Amino acid sequence: MSQSKSSFSSTSISYSSSSSTIDGQKTGHRTTQESHSDDSGHTISRTTQDIGEPEVRETHRYDAGGRKLPARIEDQKQQQTKEPNDEQQAQRDGEYEERMEDEYAKREGGA
């Protein structure tokens, strides 16, 4: 008599997105997460992106015993993101401060 070994496979995907417009400036963020499990282990892939920014993808793999596996080279390449330079970040910080000042002025004027 031969015994058959049962196997399993499960996949789930979730997605979330949000956006808003403040003083004509559109902001937003999206996240997608995919989780896959089978007899060999578990893989979680998460993709995030802010409007106007590059997509960031992270993948984590675990063996059947739950131990984290080292990242594969293709995963490492996908996880690299473009960091804004200091000038870009300073500009964004200034724009944010202006929007906040405008918002506070609106609230004070309406109180």
Biopython code that builds the backbone (N, CA, C, O; Angstrom):
import numpy as np
from Bio.PDB.StructureBuilder import StructureBuilder

atoms = [
    (1, "MET", "N", (0.838, -1.179, 0.000)),
    (1, "MET", "CA", (0.000, 0.000, 0.000)),
    (1, "MET", "C", (0.882, 1.241, 0.000)),
    (1, "MET", "O", (1.867, 1.325, 0.733)),
    (2, "SER", "N", (0.520, 2.167, -0.808)),
    (2, "SER", "CA", (1.253, 3.431, -0.808)),
    (2, "SER", "C", (0.420, 4.488, -0.100)),
    (2, "SER", "O", (-0.807, 4.527, -0.193)),
    (3, "GLN", "N", (1.125, 5.319, 0.592)),
    (3, "GLN", "CA", (0.447, 6.408, 1.275)),
    (3, "GLN", "C", (0.591, 7.663, 0.433)),
    (3, "GLN", "O", (1.671, 7.951, -0.084)),
    (4, "SER", "N", (-0.471, 8.391, 0.299)),
    (4, "SER", "CA", (-0.374, 9.659, -0.431)),
    (4, "SER", "C", (-0.162, 10.780, 0.577)),
    (4, "SER", "O", (-0.784, 10.828, 1.639)),
    (5, "LYS", "N", (0.721, 11.657, 0.208)),
    (5, "LYS", "CA", (1.016, 12.805, 1.066)),
    (5, "LYS", "C", (0.145, 13.973, 0.618)),
    (5, "LYS", "O", (0.110, 14.316, -0.563)),
    (6, "SER", "N", (-0.544, 14.569, 1.553)),
    (6, "SER", "CA", (-1.380, 15.710, 1.190)),
    (6, "SER", "C", (-0.519, 16.965, 1.114)),
    (6, "SER", "O", (0.492, 17.077, 1.807)),
    (7, "SER", "N", (-0.918, 17.881, 0.291)),
    (7, "SER", "CA", (-0.200, 19.144, 0.178)),
    (7, "SER", "C", (-1.218, 20.283, 0.225)),
    (7, "SER", "O", (-2.418, 20.071, 0.047)),
    (8, "PHE", "N", (-0.720, 21.481, 0.466)),
    (8, "PHE", "CA", (-1.614, 22.628, 0.519)),
    (8, "PHE", "C", (-0.965, 23.810, -0.171)),
    (8, "PHE", "O", (0.251, 23.866, -0.348)),
    (9, "SER", "N", (-1.797, 24.737, -0.548)),
    (9, "SER", "CA", (-1.341, 25.996, -1.128)),
    (9, "SER", "C", (-2.402, 27.038, -0.831)),
    (9, "SER", "O", (-3.597, 26.779, -0.977)),
    (10, "SER", "N", (-1.965, 28.210, -0.416)),
    (10, "SER", "CA", (-2.893, 29.285, -0.075)),
    (10, "SER", "C", (-2.298, 30.618, -0.513)),
    (10, "SER", "O", (-1.107, 30.865, -0.322)),
    (11, "THR", "N", (-3.125, 31.471, -1.098)),
    (11, "THR", "CA", (-2.690, 32.799, -1.516)),
    (11, "THR", "C", (-3.734, 33.816, -1.093)),
    (11, "THR", "O", (-4.935, 33.583, -1.236)),
    (12, "SER", "N", (-3.269, 34.951, -0.568)),
    (12, "SER", "CA", (-4.187, 36.046, -0.271)),
    (12, "SER", "C", (-3.564, 37.351, -0.764)),
    (12, "SER", "O", (-2.344, 37.516, -0.749)),
    (13, "ILE", "N", (-4.410, 38.261, -1.196)),
    (13, "ILE", "CA", (-3.958, 39.555, -1.706)),
    (13, "ILE", "C", (-4.808, 40.637, -1.049)),
    (13, "ILE", "O", (-6.032, 40.523, -0.988)),
    (14, "SER", "N", (-4.152, 41.687, -0.559)),
    (14, "SER", "CA", (-4.889, 42.830, -0.021)),
    (14, "SER", "C", (-4.362, 44.103, -0.677)),
    (14, "SER", "O", (-3.202, 44.180, -1.080)),
    (15, "TYR", "N", (-5.238, 45.091, -0.773)),
    (15, "TYR", "CA", (-4.897, 46.347, -1.438)),
    (15, "TYR", "C", (-5.538, 47.482, -0.677)),
    (15, "TYR", "O", (-6.698, 47.385, -0.275)),
    (16, "SER", "N", (-4.797, 48.562, -0.472)),
    (16, "SER", "CA", (-5.386, 49.752, 0.120)),
    (16, "SER", "C", (-4.838, 50.974, -0.614)),
    (16, "SER", "O", (-3.717, 50.973, -1.124)),
    (17, "SER", "N", (-5.659, 52.005, -0.648)),
    (17, "SER", "CA", (-5.283, 53.221, -1.351)),
    (17, "SER", "C", (-5.951, 54.401, -0.671)),
    (17, "SER", "O", (-7.088, 54.305, -0.209)),
    (18, "SER", "N", (-5.237, 55.513, -0.615)),
    (18, "SER", "CA", (-5.830, 56.732, -0.078)),
    (18, "SER", "C", (-5.269, 57.917, -0.845)),
    (18, "SER", "O", (-4.127, 57.890, -1.305)),
    (19, "SER", "N", (-6.076, 58.950, -0.978)),
    (19, "SER", "CA", (-5.597, 60.166, -1.634)),
    (19, "SER", "C", (-6.394, 61.351, -1.113)),
    (19, "SER", "O", (-7.509, 61.207, -0.611)),
    (20, "SER", "N", (-5.796, 62.512, -1.245)),
    (20, "SER", "CA", (-6.468, 63.746, -0.849)),
    (20, "SER", "C", (-5.865, 64.892, -1.637)),
    (20, "SER", "O", (-4.781, 64.778, -2.209)),
    (21, "THR", "N", (-6.584, 65.989, -1.653)),
    (21, "THR", "CA", (-6.097, 67.192, -2.319)),
    (21, "THR", "C", (-6.158, 68.333, -1.320)),
    (21, "THR", "O", (-7.211, 68.622, -0.751)),
    (22, "ILE", "N", (-5.026, 68.973, -1.114)),
    (22, "ILE", "CA", (-4.944, 70.100, -0.197)),
    (22, "ILE", "C", (-4.391, 71.272, -0.992)),
    (22, "ILE", "O", (-3.275, 71.205, -1.507)),
    (23, "ASP", "N", (-5.159, 72.334, -1.092)),
    (23, "ASP", "CA", (-4.749, 73.525, -1.841)),
    (23, "ASP", "C", (-4.274, 73.168, -3.249)),
    (23, "ASP", "O", (-3.273, 73.700, -3.729)),
    (24, "GLY", "N", (-5.003, 72.262, -3.907)),
    (24, "GLY", "CA", (-4.673, 71.870, -5.274)),
    (24, "GLY", "C", (-3.534, 70.882, -5.387)),
    (24, "GLY", "O", (-3.205, 70.443, -6.489)),
    (25, "GLN", "N", (-2.929, 70.526, -4.276)),
    (25, "GLN", "CA", (-1.809, 69.572, -4.267)),
    (25, "GLN", "C", (-2.351, 68.192, -3.926)),
    (25, "GLN", "O", (-2.860, 67.982, -2.825)),
    (26, "LYS", "N", (-2.248, 67.242, -4.864)),
    (26, "LYS", "CA", (-2.767, 65.897, -4.642)),
    (26, "LYS", "C", (-1.703, 65.049, -3.954)),
    (26, "LYS", "O", (-0.542, 65.029, -4.363)),
    (27, "THR", "N", (-2.121, 64.354, -2.904)),
    (27, "THR", "CA", (-1.241, 63.432, -2.203)),
    (27, "THR", "C", (-1.934, 62.082, -2.152)),
    (27, "THR", "O", (-3.159, 62.001, -2.249)),
    (28, "GLY", "N", (-1.163, 61.044, -2.002)),
    (28, "GLY", "CA", (-1.783, 59.730, -1.921)),
    (28, "GLY", "C", (-0.760, 58.643, -1.681)),
    (28, "GLY", "O", (0.447, 58.843, -1.814)),
    (29, "HIS", "N", (-1.285, 57.487, -1.322)),
    (29, "HIS", "CA", (-0.449, 56.340, -0.984)),
    (29, "HIS", "C", (-1.221, 55.078, -1.327)),
    (29, "HIS", "O", (-2.437, 55.018, -1.141)),
    (30, "ARG", "N", (-0.519, 54.076, -1.825)),
    (30, "ARG", "CA", (-1.164, 52.785, -2.056)),
    (30, "ARG", "C", (-0.258, 51.674, -1.557)),
    (30, "ARG", "O", (0.967, 51.792, -1.566)),
    (31, "THR", "N", (-0.888, 50.601, -1.124)),
    (31, "THR", "CA", (-0.164, 49.441, -0.624)),
    (31, "THR", "C", (-0.841, 48.180, -1.137)),
    (31, "THR", "O", (-2.065, 48.058, -1.084)),
    (32, "THR", "N", (-0.050, 47.252, -1.628)),
    (32, "THR", "CA", (-0.537, 45.949, -2.033)),
    (32, "THR", "C", (0.296, 44.906, -1.305)),
    (32, "THR", "O", (1.521, 45.011, -1.256)),
    (33, "GLN", "N", (-0.360, 43.905, -0.742)),
    (33, "GLN", "CA", (0.370, 42.832, -0.083)),
    (33, "GLN", "C", (-0.152, 41.495, -0.586)),
    (33, "GLN", "O", (-1.359, 41.257, -0.624)),
    (34, "GLU", "N", (0.768, 40.637, -0.969)),
    (34, "GLU", "CA", (0.425, 39.292, -1.409)),
    (34, "GLU", "C", (1.137, 38.302, -0.506)),
    (34, "GLU", "O", (2.331, 38.434, -0.236)),
    (35, "SER", "N", (0.400, 37.320, -0.050)),
    (35, "SER", "CA", (0.944, 36.302, 0.838)),
    (35, "SER", "C", (0.651, 34.944, 0.218)),
    (35, "SER", "O", (-0.484, 34.660, -0.164)),
    (36, "HIS", "N", (1.678, 34.106, 0.120)),
    (36, "HIS", "CA", (1.510, 32.777, -0.460)),
    (36, "HIS", "C", (2.168, 31.747, 0.439)),
    (36, "HIS", "O", (3.324, 31.903, 0.831)),
    (37, "SER", "N", (1.429, 30.694, 0.765)),
    (37, "SER", "CA", (1.952, 29.601, 1.577)),
    (37, "SER", "C", (1.750, 28.293, 0.839)),
    (37, "SER", "O", (0.730, 28.088, 0.180)),
    (38, "ASP", "N", (2.731, 27.409, 0.955)),
    (38, "ASP", "CA", (2.596, 26.047, 0.452)),
    (38, "ASP", "C", (3.487, 25.144, 1.288)),
    (38, "ASP", "O", (4.025, 25.578, 2.307)),
    (39, "ASP", "N", (3.651, 23.893, 0.873)),
    (39, "ASP", "CA", (4.438, 22.945, 1.660)),
    (39, "ASP", "C", (5.880, 23.394, 1.875)),
    (39, "ASP", "O", (6.500, 23.021, 2.871)),
    (40, "SER", "N", (6.418, 24.191, 0.951)),
    (40, "SER", "CA", (7.819, 24.592, 1.060)),
    (40, "SER", "C", (8.022, 25.799, 1.981)),
    (40, "SER", "O", (9.143, 26.044, 2.426)),
    (41, "GLY", "N", (6.969, 26.549, 2.272)),
    (41, "GLY", "CA", (7.116, 27.697, 3.155)),
    (41, "GLY", "C", (6.117, 28.802, 2.866)),
    (41, "GLY", "O", (5.005, 28.559, 2.397)),
    (42, "HIS", "N", (6.545, 30.025, 3.161)),
    (42, "HIS", "CA", (5.648, 31.188, 3.107)),
    (42, "HIS", "C", (6.398, 32.355, 2.476)),
    (42, "HIS", "O", (7.563, 32.592, 2.795)),
    (43, "THR", "N", (5.732, 33.087, 1.579)),
    (43, "THR", "CA", (6.323, 34.260, 0.943)),
    (43, "THR", "C", (5.371, 35.437, 1.113)),
    (43, "THR", "O", (4.169, 35.313, 0.878)),
    (44, "ILE", "N", (5.918, 36.582, 1.525)),
    (44, "ILE", "CA", (5.134, 37.809, 1.654)),
    (44, "ILE", "C", (5.779, 38.863, 0.765)),
    (44, "ILE", "O", (6.963, 39.169, 0.910)),
    (45, "SER", "N", (4.996, 39.416, -0.157)),
    (45, "SER", "CA", (5.476, 40.499, -1.021)),
    (45, "SER", "C", (4.616, 41.716, -0.768)),
    (45, "SER", "O", (3.388, 41.636, -0.811)),
    (46, "ARG", "N", (5.254, 42.843, -0.503)),
    (46, "ARG", "CA", (4.537, 44.080, -0.197)),
    (46, "ARG", "C", (5.055, 45.178, -1.126)),
    (46, "ARG", "O", (6.262, 45.379, -1.255)),
    (47, "THR", "N", (4.128, 45.879, -1.768)),
    (47, "THR", "CA", (4.475, 46.974, -2.665)),
    (47, "THR", "C", (3.819, 48.237, -2.148)),
    (47, "THR", "O", (2.616, 48.248, -1.888)),
    (48, "THR", "N", (4.598, 49.313, -1.993)),
    (48, "THR", "CA", (4.056, 50.589, -1.547)),
    (48, "THR", "C", (4.493, 51.679, -2.515)),
    (48, "THR", "O", (5.532, 51.573, -3.166)),
    (49, "GLN", "N", (3.683, 52.724, -2.596)),
    (49, "GLN", "CA", (4.031, 53.846, -3.466)),
    (49, "GLN", "C", (3.277, 55.091, -3.032)),
    (49, "GLN", "O", (2.071, 55.044, -2.789)),
    (50, "ASP", "N", (3.990, 56.203, -2.937)),
    (50, "ASP", "CA", (3.390, 57.511, -2.744)),
    (50, "ASP", "C", (3.280, 58.164, -4.112)),
    (50, "ASP", "O", (4.106, 57.902, -4.987)),
    (51, "ILE", "N", (2.271, 59.014, -4.315)),
    (51, "ILE", "CA", (2.106, 59.699, -5.598)),
    (51, "ILE", "C", (3.390, 60.446, -5.936)),
    (51, "ILE", "O", (3.939, 61.172, -5.107)),
    (52, "GLY", "N", (3.854, 60.259, -7.152)),
    (52, "GLY", "CA", (5.048, 60.948, -7.621)),
    (52, "GLY", "C", (6.357, 60.309, -7.189)),
    (52, "GLY", "O", (7.429, 60.829, -7.498)),
    (53, "GLU", "N", (6.287, 59.204, -6.487)),
    (53, "GLU", "CA", (7.492, 58.527, -6.002)),
    (53, "GLU", "C", (7.605, 57.155, -6.660)),
    (53, "GLU", "O", (6.619, 56.626, -7.173)),
    (54, "PRO", "N", (8.803, 56.581, -6.645)),
    (54, "PRO", "CA", (8.955, 55.243, -7.217)),
    (54, "PRO", "C", (8.281, 54.195, -6.334)),
    (54, "PRO", "O", (8.106, 54.389, -5.131)),
    (55, "GLU", "N", (7.915, 53.102, -6.952)),
    (55, "GLU", "CA", (7.311, 51.982, -6.253)),
    (55, "GLU", "C", (8.400, 51.263, -5.445)),
    (55, "GLU", "O", (9.529, 51.112, -5.912)),
    (56, "VAL", "N", (8.053, 50.826, -4.243)),
    (56, "VAL", "CA", (8.986, 50.089, -3.393)),
    (56, "VAL", "C", (8.398, 48.699, -3.164)),
    (56, "VAL", "O", (7.261, 48.562, -2.712)),
    (57, "ARG", "N", (9.182, 47.676, -3.480)),
    (57, "ARG", "CA", (8.709, 46.295, -3.314)),
    (57, "ARG", "C", (9.638, 45.556, -2.360)),
    (57, "ARG", "O", (10.858, 45.570, -2.520)),
    (58, "GLU", "N", (9.042, 44.916, -1.374)),
    (58, "GLU", "CA", (9.781, 44.108, -0.411)),
    (58, "GLU", "C", (9.243, 42.688, -0.476)),
    (58, "GLU", "O", (8.031, 42.479, -0.512)),
    (59, "THR", "N", (10.144, 41.717, -0.492)),
    (59, "THR", "CA", (9.740, 40.316, -0.485)),
    (59, "THR", "C", (10.492, 39.602, 0.629)),
    (59, "THR", "O", (11.712, 39.722, 0.746)),
    (60, "HIS", "N", (9.752, 38.856, 1.444)),
    (60, "HIS", "CA", (10.338, 38.083, 2.530)),
    (60, "HIS", "C", (9.888, 36.637, 2.366)),
    (60, "HIS", "O", (8.711, 36.356, 2.139)),
    (61, "ARG", "N", (10.850, 35.727, 2.485)),
    (61, "ARG", "CA", (10.557, 34.309, 2.336)),
    (61, "ARG", "C", (10.924, 33.567, 3.617)),
    (61, "ARG", "O", (11.910, 33.886, 4.283)),
    (62, "TYR", "N", (10.103, 32.567, 3.943)),
    (62, "TYR", "CA", (10.307, 31.750, 5.131)),
    (62, "TYR", "C", (10.183, 30.280, 4.738)),
    (62, "TYR", "O", (9.340, 29.927, 3.914)),
    (63, "ASP", "N", (11.015, 29.428, 5.321)),
    (63, "ASP", "CA", (10.912, 28.006, 5.014)),
    (63, "ASP", "C", (9.731, 27.400, 5.775)),
    (63, "ASP", "O", (9.039, 28.092, 6.522)),
    (64, "ALA", "N", (9.511, 26.104, 5.576)),
    (64, "ALA", "CA", (8.363, 25.430, 6.195)),
    (64, "ALA", "C", (8.437, 25.463, 7.719)),
    (64, "ALA", "O", (7.411, 25.338, 8.388)),
    (65, "GLY", "N", (9.637, 25.629, 8.275)),
    (65, "GLY", "CA", (9.797, 25.710, 9.734)),
    (65, "GLY", "C", (9.648, 27.117, 10.275)),
    (65, "GLY", "O", (9.755, 27.325, 11.484)),
    (66, "GLY", "N", (9.400, 28.109, 9.388)),
    (66, "GLY", "CA", (9.213, 29.488, 9.826)),
    (66, "GLY", "C", (10.491, 30.304, 9.896)),
    (66, "GLY", "O", (10.458, 31.455, 10.330)),
    (67, "ARG", "N", (11.625, 29.732, 9.475)),
    (67, "ARG", "CA", (12.892, 30.468, 9.502)),
    (67, "ARG", "C", (13.002, 31.355, 8.260)),
    (67, "ARG", "O", (12.704, 30.930, 7.144)),
    (68, "LYS", "N", (13.433, 32.584, 8.481)),
    (68, "LYS", "CA", (13.563, 33.533, 7.368)),
    (68, "LYS", "C", (14.698, 33.096, 6.452)),
    (68, "LYS", "O", (15.788, 32.761, 6.915)),
    (69, "LEU", "N", (14.435, 33.103, 5.153)),
    (69, "LEU", "CA", (15.431, 32.746, 4.152)),
    (69, "LEU", "C", (16.136, 34.001, 3.667)),
    (69, "LEU", "O", (15.545, 35.081, 3.680)),
    (70, "PRO", "N", (17.401, 33.880, 3.235)),
    (70, "PRO", "CA", (18.103, 35.060, 2.717)),
    (70, "PRO", "C", (17.425, 35.568, 1.440)),
    (70, "PRO", "O", (16.846, 34.798, 0.674)),
    (71, "ALA", "N", (17.513, 36.863, 1.240)),
    (71, "ALA", "CA", (16.909, 37.476, 0.056)),
    (71, "ALA", "C", (17.632, 37.005, -1.199)),
    (71, "ALA", "O", (18.853, 36.852, -1.205)),
    (72, "ARG", "N", (16.874, 36.780, -2.248)),
    (72, "ARG", "CA", (17.465, 36.430, -3.536)),
    (72, "ARG", "C", (17.936, 37.708, -4.202)),
    (72, "ARG", "O", (17.462, 38.793, -3.864)),
    (73, "ILE", "N", (18.851, 37.598, -5.135)),
    (73, "ILE", "CA", (19.413, 38.778, -5.801)),
    (73, "ILE", "C", (18.325, 39.599, -6.477)),
    (73, "ILE", "O", (18.350, 40.827, -6.397)),
    (74, "GLU", "N", (17.368, 38.951, -7.144)),
    (74, "GLU", "CA", (16.312, 39.724, -7.813)),
    (74, "GLU", "C", (15.441, 40.479, -6.815)),
    (74, "GLU", "O", (14.923, 41.552, -7.127)),
    (75, "ASP", "N", (15.276, 39.912, -5.593)),
    (75, "ASP", "CA", (14.516, 40.619, -4.555)),
    (75, "ASP", "C", (15.281, 41.844, -4.075)),
    (75, "ASP", "O", (14.689, 42.900, -3.851)),
    (76, "GLN", "N", (16.598, 41.707, -3.915)),
    (76, "GLN", "CA", (17.411, 42.824, -3.456)),
    (76, "GLN", "C", (17.361, 43.974, -4.451)),
    (76, "GLN", "O", (17.313, 45.135, -4.043)),
    (77, "LYS", "N", (17.371, 43.679, -5.736)),
    (77, "LYS", "CA", (17.303, 44.728, -6.758)),
    (77, "LYS", "C", (15.960, 45.443, -6.702)),
    (77, "LYS", "O", (15.899, 46.662, -6.858)),
    (78, "GLN", "N", (14.884, 44.693, -6.479)),
    (78, "GLN", "CA", (13.559, 45.299, -6.413)),
    (78, "GLN", "C", (13.402, 46.173, -5.185)),
    (78, "GLN", "O", (12.645, 47.144, -5.212)),
    (79, "GLN", "N", (14.106, 45.846, -4.103)),
    (79, "GLN", "CA", (13.948, 46.586, -2.866)),
    (79, "GLN", "C", (14.729, 47.894, -2.862)),
    (79, "GLN", "O", (14.514, 48.730, -1.984)),
    (80, "GLN", "N", (15.618, 48.089, -3.809)),
    (80, "GLN", "CA", (16.353, 49.343, -3.881)),
    (80, "GLN", "C", (15.399, 50.441, -4.334)),
    (80, "GLN", "O", (14.651, 50.259, -5.294)),
    (81, "THR", "N", (15.422, 51.553, -3.661)),
    (81, "THR", "CA", (14.556, 52.661, -4.017)),
    (81, "THR", "C", (15.383, 53.907, -4.214)),
    (81, "THR", "O", (16.509, 54.006, -3.727)),
    (82, "LYS", "N", (14.827, 54.836, -4.916)),
    (82, "LYS", "CA", (15.494, 56.109, -5.157)),
    (82, "LYS", "C", (15.190, 57.031, -3.983)),
    (82, "LYS", "O", (14.034, 57.376, -3.739)),
    (83, "GLU", "N", (16.207, 57.418, -3.276)),
    (83, "GLU", "CA", (16.046, 58.340, -2.165)),
    (83, "GLU", "C", (16.076, 59.769, -2.699)),
    (83, "GLU", "O", (16.909, 60.088, -3.548)),
    (84, "PRO", "N", (15.193, 60.627, -2.222)),
    (84, "PRO", "CA", (15.241, 62.016, -2.678)),
    (84, "PRO", "C", (16.535, 62.675, -2.215)),
    (84, "PRO", "O", (17.030, 62.394, -1.124)),
    (85, "ASN", "N", (17.072, 63.550, -3.050)),
    (85, "ASN", "CA", (18.282, 64.248, -2.616)),
    (85, "ASN", "C", (17.885, 65.355, -1.644)),
    (85, "ASN", "O", (16.701, 65.645, -1.475)),
    (86, "ASP", "N", (18.870, 65.963, -1.013)),
    (86, "ASP", "CA", (18.606, 66.968, 0.019)),
    (86, "ASP", "C", (17.803, 68.147, -0.522)),
    (86, "ASP", "O", (16.939, 68.680, 0.173)),
    (87, "GLU", "N", (18.084, 68.559, -1.762)),
    (87, "GLU", "CA", (17.371, 69.696, -2.357)),
    (87, "GLU", "C", (15.893, 69.364, -2.553)),
    (87, "GLU", "O", (15.025, 70.181, -2.246)),
    (88, "GLN", "N", (15.607, 68.156, -3.067)),
    (88, "GLN", "CA", (14.218, 67.742, -3.250)),
    (88, "GLN", "C", (13.495, 67.667, -1.906)),
    (88, "GLN", "O", (12.355, 68.114, -1.778)),
    (89, "GLN", "N", (14.164, 67.103, -0.916)),
    (89, "GLN", "CA", (13.541, 66.972, 0.396)),
    (89, "GLN", "C", (13.288, 68.337, 1.022)),
    (89, "GLN", "O", (12.250, 68.543, 1.651)),
    (90, "ALA", "N", (14.218, 69.270, 0.861)),
    (90, "ALA", "CA", (14.041, 70.622, 1.399)),
    (90, "ALA", "C", (12.850, 71.301, 0.726)),
    (90, "ALA", "O", (12.081, 72.003, 1.383)),
    (91, "GLN", "N", (12.698, 71.095, -0.578)),
    (91, "GLN", "CA", (11.561, 71.678, -1.294)),
    (91, "GLN", "C", (10.255, 71.086, -0.768)),
    (91, "GLN", "O", (9.298, 71.821, -0.523)),
    (92, "ARG", "N", (10.207, 69.778, -0.593)),
    (92, "ARG", "CA", (8.995, 69.135, -0.066)),
    (92, "ARG", "C", (8.683, 69.618, 1.339)),
    (92, "ARG", "O", (7.526, 69.875, 1.672)),
    (93, "ASP", "N", (9.721, 69.742, 2.169)),
    (93, "ASP", "CA", (9.515, 70.229, 3.530)),
    (93, "ASP", "C", (8.936, 71.637, 3.527)),
    (93, "ASP", "O", (8.028, 71.940, 4.302)),
    (94, "GLY", "N", (9.464, 72.504, 2.648)),
    (94, "GLY", "CA", (8.960, 73.872, 2.547)),
    (94, "GLY", "C", (7.515, 73.918, 2.093)),
    (94, "GLY", "O", (6.714, 74.685, 2.626)),
    (95, "GLU", "N", (7.173, 73.078, 1.087)),
    (95, "GLU", "CA", (5.790, 73.023, 0.598)),
    (95, "GLU", "C", (4.852, 72.539, 1.697)),
    (95, "GLU", "O", (3.744, 73.054, 1.849)),
    (96, "TYR", "N", (5.296, 71.557, 2.452)),
    (96, "TYR", "CA", (4.482, 71.037, 3.547)),
    (96, "TYR", "C", (4.240, 72.125, 4.600)),
    (96, "TYR", "O", (3.115, 72.317, 5.062)),
    (97, "GLU", "N", (5.303, 72.825, 4.967)),
    (97, "GLU", "CA", (5.162, 73.887, 5.964)),
    (97, "GLU", "C", (4.200, 74.972, 5.486)),
    (97, "GLU", "O", (3.401, 75.479, 6.274)),
    (98, "GLU", "N", (4.270, 75.333, 4.197)),
    (98, "GLU", "CA", (3.347, 76.329, 3.650)),
    (98, "GLU", "C", (1.910, 75.839, 3.745)),
    (98, "GLU", "O", (1.023, 76.597, 4.139)),
    (99, "ARG", "N", (1.671, 74.591, 3.390)),
    (99, "ARG", "CA", (0.308, 74.046, 3.456)),
    (99, "ARG", "C", (-0.206, 74.047, 4.886)),
    (99, "ARG", "O", (-1.369, 74.362, 5.137)),
    (100, "MET", "N", (0.667, 73.692, 5.823)),
    (100, "MET", "CA", (0.246, 73.668, 7.228)),
    (100, "MET", "C", (-0.057, 75.085, 7.727)),
    (100, "MET", "O", (-1.037, 75.291, 8.443)),
    (101, "GLU", "N", (0.773, 76.057, 7.357)),
    (101, "GLU", "CA", (0.518, 77.442, 7.752)),
    (101, "GLU", "C", (-0.813, 77.922, 7.196)),
    (101, "GLU", "O", (-1.588, 78.570, 7.899)),
    (102, "ASP", "N", (-1.081, 77.602, 5.925)),
    (102, "ASP", "CA", (-2.359, 77.977, 5.308)),
    (102, "ASP", "C", (-3.534, 77.337, 6.042)),
    (102, "ASP", "O", (-4.557, 77.978, 6.283)),
    (103, "GLU", "N", (-3.373, 76.076, 6.390)),
    (103, "GLU", "CA", (-4.438, 75.365, 7.089)),
    (103, "GLU", "C", (-4.701, 75.987, 8.466)),
    (103, "GLU", "O", (-5.854, 76.201, 8.842)),
    (104, "TYR", "N", (-3.655, 76.270, 9.198)),
    (104, "TYR", "CA", (-3.820, 76.900, 10.507)),
    (104, "TYR", "C", (-4.453, 78.297, 10.379)),
    (104, "TYR", "O", (-5.292, 78.679, 11.195)),
    (105, "ALA", "N", (-4.045, 79.050, 9.353)),
    (105, "ALA", "CA", (-4.619, 80.379, 9.139)),
    (105, "ALA", "C", (-6.127, 80.275, 8.850)),
    (105, "ALA", "O", (-6.913, 81.088, 9.337)),
    (106, "LYS", "N", (-6.519, 79.276, 8.062)),
    (106, "LYS", "CA", (-7.936, 79.076, 7.768)),
    (106, "LYS", "C", (-8.708, 78.781, 9.063)),
    (106, "LYS", "O", (-9.791, 79.321, 9.290)),
    (107, "ARG", "N", (-8.139, 77.929, 9.889)),
    (107, "ARG", "CA", (-8.824, 77.555, 11.119)),
    (107, "ARG", "C", (-8.924, 78.705, 12.097)),
    (107, "ARG", "O", (-9.947, 78.880, 12.759)),
    (108, "GLU", "N", (-7.861, 79.491, 12.188)),
    (108, "GLU", "CA", (-7.882, 80.643, 13.104)),
    (108, "GLU", "C", (-8.861, 81.696, 12.614)),
    (108, "GLU", "O", (-9.556, 82.327, 13.411)),
    (109, "GLY", "N", (-8.913, 81.883, 11.307)),
    (109, "GLY", "CA", (-9.821, 82.874, 10.726)),
    (109, "GLY", "C", (-11.281, 82.469, 10.886)),
    (109, "GLY", "O", (-12.159, 83.327, 10.981)),
    (110, "GLY", "N", (-11.543, 81.161, 10.917)),
    (110, "GLY", "CA", (-12.911, 80.666, 11.035)),
    (110, "GLY", "C", (-13.383, 80.505, 12.458)),
    (110, "GLY", "O", (-14.567, 80.258, 12.690)),
    (111, "ALA", "N", (-12.480, 80.641, 13.427)),
    (111, "ALA", "CA", (-12.853, 80.407, 14.842)),
    (111, "ALA", "C", (-13.538, 81.604, 15.440)),
    (111, "ALA", "O", (-13.915, 81.578, 16.611)),
]
sb = StructureBuilder()
sb.init_structure("model")
sb.init_model(0)
sb.init_chain("A")
sb.init_seg("    ")
for serial, (resi, resn, name, xyz) in enumerate(atoms, 1):
    if name == "N":
        sb.init_residue(resn, " ", resi, " ")
    sb.init_atom(name, np.array(xyz, "f"), 0.0, 1.0, " ", f" {name:<3s}", serial, name[0])
structure = sb.get_structure()
